[in-house]
């Protein structure tokens, strides 16, 4: 998933039951949430095309 607005997408996912997960990521351009069943997934912010 590559949402245009990562922060808004994260808020939407949390509203739908996801929760943020810390898998040891530090300063990276992606976020790791888990769905209500505990399945983890990553999503990236949009890239600016040259």
Helices and strands as residue ranges (DSSP letters): H 6-15, E 19-20, E 30-34, E 40-44
